[in-house]
Amino acid sequence: MTPTKTSMLGDRPVGRIGFGAMQLAGPGVFGPPRDRDAALAVLRRAIELGVDHVDTSQFYGPDVTNDLIREALHPYPDGLRLATKVGARRDDQGGWLPAQRPTELREGVEANLRSLGVERMDLVNLRLLEGEGGPEVPLAEQLGALEDLRREGKLELIGISNVSRARAEEALELVDVAGVQNAYSILDRSGEDVLELSRERDIAFVPFFPLGSAFTGGPAKLAADPAIARVAAKHDATPSQIALAWLLHRDEHILLIPGTTSVAHLEENLAAGDVTLDADDLADLDDVTPAGSPQETVTHDT
């Protein structure tokens, strides 16, 4: 079974594997990278290898990943799609604070436009932080603010992130939603109902924690799982490549945005798109033991 190489983001085709820029910032997604030249090299190599969508946010750093993207890639190549998210901000010590009010969402979009050096974002995800402090803001007001910005020409597509199926269904009734960004992996399938909704509504589904959360074992648990190890050995692949390939086979609506600070790891991630899993492999991988899905926070999303 060979996975498709492209899927849709809004009305445009994109490659199934993009790049998540969060890890390019310093420890805790705060401050400058340990190796700026290496971070720039990863971004440039991603484009050389055909990556056509990059996921970032102004609150990564803050400004750090956007500044790196602008330095490495501007003027941006034709066809490159830049996606961001709003809904949080950072304090002076790197703490994560909610920024969910309509005025804050507008400020977040404007900050991304400024730091990336563009006049319009291709995709803006509303990252919901319900239950994580801050005021409870009606979803209609939040999405209304993004819809206003879309009408002003400052963004093309609206996405939602960190949502239940019920919340996603509510959003779909309010505005055109291009995609959902939620935790999902071979180790954490708790978001299966939201993936099913994405399939039903023909919109993109973008997993964060695609290799499982580091807080529940993540890549180490992938390597320790006997089913993943068997399939990896059969294909002369790494356990992480098998986990990414499984996602690509799971549903054609899935787009991946794995992140890394290493060119070698980037190349490994992109090579997962060439791994073809057969029916026996997929049946074997159905036996993988989920790692569980603890409460996820804004700091851990790609």
N, C-alpha and C positions, 0 to 999 in steps of 0.2 A: 504494500500500500504506500504510494508516494504522495506526500502532502503537497498541496498547492504552494507555489512560490510567492504568490501575491494574494492579497485580500483587499477589502474596501475600507477606506476611512472617509466617511461622508460619501461623496460621489466620485472619488478618485482612487485608483488602485495604488497600493503601496506594498513594498516587500514585507514578508511575514515577520522578519527579524529586524528591528530597529536598534536604537542605542539609548540606554538610560544614563543620564549624565550625573546623577546624584553623587555617586562615589568619587567624582573628580574633585569635590571640595575636601577640606581638611577633616580631621577626626570629628565625629559627631555631626558631620555635614556642616561644619562651621569653620570659617577662616580659609586661608589659602591651601592649595594642595601641597603635599610633601615634595613633589617633583613637578614643577610647572611644565617643563619641557616634555615630560612623559605624558602629562595630561593632554597637551596640545597634539602630541604625536598620535595618541589614541583616537582623538576626534578626526584628524586628517586621514588616518588609515581607515577608519570606518567609512568615510565617504569614498575613498579609493576602492573599497570592497563592495560598494553599491548600496550601502545603507542610505535610505531616503526618508527616514523620520527619526527625529531626536526628541527625547522627552527630558524636560528640564523644569526649573522653577527659579524665580528670583529669590525665593527664601532659602535656596541651597547656597549657603555661604555666610550671609546673603550676598547676592550678586556674583559670587565666585564662578559658578558654573556658566552662567550667562555670559560673563566677561570672557571666559575661556572659549566658549562657542563662537562669540563674535570675533575674537582675535584669530582663532584657527580657521574659520570658515567664511567670514564676510569678505567680499560680497558672496552671498550664498548661492550655491549652484542651483540651476533650474531644477525644479521638481523636489527640492528638499522641503520637507514639512517639519515645522517647529511646533511642538506641543508643550504647553506649560500647565501649571495648576495654581490656583489661588485658594485662600481660605485660612492661611496661617502667616505668622511673622516671627521674627527672632528678637530676643532681647540682647543686651550688650554682652551677656555671658554665654550666649548660644542657646538659651532656653527657647522652647517652642510655645508660642502663644496663639490663641485663636484670633482670626481676623475675618469674621463671618458676616459682618454687617454689609449691606449693599455699598456703602461708601468705601469700606475697606476692600471689597472685591474690586471695585472700580480702580482704586489706588493700586491694587496688586497687578491688574492688567496693564495699567499705565507704566508701572515699574518694569514689567517684563518687556514691553515695547521699547522702553528707553535703554535698558541694559543690553538687549539683543540687537538694537539698532534697526528695528523694523517698524513699519507703519501698521501692520496687521498681523496678529497671531493666527496660525492655521487652526489651532485647537486650544481651547482653554477648558481645563477640567475644574469643576467645583469640588474641592476636597471637603467633605463633610466631617465635622469633628464633634458629633453629638455625644454628650456624656463626658467630654474631655475638658470641661470648663468653658467659661465665656457665656455670653447671652444666647438664648435659644432664638433663632431668627427663622421666621416662616420660609419654607423652601420656595414658595412663590415669589417672595421678595428677592431672594438670592438669585434665582434664575431670571427673574425680571431684570435685574441689574445687568446680567450678562447678555440678555436679549437686547437691551438698550444699546450696549456696546457693539453688538453684532450689527444692529441697524446703522450705527455710526461708522461702520466699516473698520472697527478696531479688532475684530476677530471674525473668523469664518465659521468655526464649528464649536459647539458646546458639548462637553462631556461631564460625567459625574464620577465620583470616586468615593470608595469606602461606604458603600450603600447596601442596605438589605433589598430583597426583591420588592417589597412593598414600597420602599422609598424610591426605587428606580421606576416602578410603575407610576408613582405620583409624578415624578419628573417628566416622564414621557407624555403625560397628559398636559403638561404646562408648556413645554418647548420642544423643538426638534432636538433630539439627543443623538449625537454621532457615535457615542461609545461609553462603556463603563470600564473603570479601572479599579479592580478589587484584588484582594489576596486570593491566590489560587495556584495550586501546583499538584504534582503527583503525590506529595506528602500532605496536602491540605485541600480536600475537595469539598469543604463546607460551603463554598460558593457555587455549587453546582446549579442551584435554582436560579441564580443571577445569570450564569452562562446560558441556561436554557431560555431565559427571557431574551438575552441578546440574540440567540438563534431565532426565536419566534419573531422578534422585531427587526431582524436583519441589520444589526448594528455591531460595531467592533467590541470585542472583549479583550482587555489588556491586563494580564495578570501582573501584580507585583508580588514579590517573594516567589518568582518562578522556580527557584531551586529550593523552596522551603525557607522558613525563617531561621536565621542564625540563632534565635533565642529558643528554638525547639530542636536544634541539631543541624538543620539546614544541610549544606553540602556534605558534611561528615556523615549524616544519617543516610544520605543518598548512597554514599560509597559503602556503607555498612549493610545495606539492604541486599539480601541474597538474590532476589529477583532482578533488581537493577544491575547487580554485578554480573549475573549470567548474560543478560541481554547486552551489556556493555562489552563483555569479552567476545561474544558472538560477532559483534559489529566492529571490533577493534576501536571502540569509542570510549570516552570517559563517562562516568556516571552522570555528570552534569549534562553532557551532550544528550544522553538518553532521556533525562528528565525534560530537557527543552524539546527534543524530538517528539516525546509523548504529547506535549502540549500542542505542537503543530498538527499531530495526527488526531487530537481529541476533537477539534472542531475548526472548520475553515474560517470562522469569525475571529479566532484568536490571533492577536498580534503580540509579539514579544519585544520587550525593551530591556534585556539584560544589560547590566552595567559592569564596568571594570576600569581599572587604572593601568592595565597591562595590554600591550599590543598582542602578545602571544595569547592571552586569555580571550581577547576580542576575537581573534581569528578562530580560536576553538569554539566560541559561542556561535559564530556565524556558520561554521562547518556543520553544526547540528542540523541545519536546514537540508543537508545532503544525506542524512541518515534515514533510510527507509525501513520502517518497522512492519513486519508481516503480522498476520493474524495470531500466530503463535506467540510472538513477542508481546503483542497487546494483551493477550490472555494472561501471559506470565506477569505482566506489569499490573494487572488488576489485583494481584495478590500483595502488592506493596502495602505495608502497614502505615496508615496516616500518622503524622507526627502530632496531630492536634492543632487547634487554631486558637491560641491565646489572644486576648485583647491586643489589637495592633494599634500603634500610635503613629503620629504624623512623621516621625523620624525615620521610619523603616519601610519606605514604599517603592523601591525599585530593586 
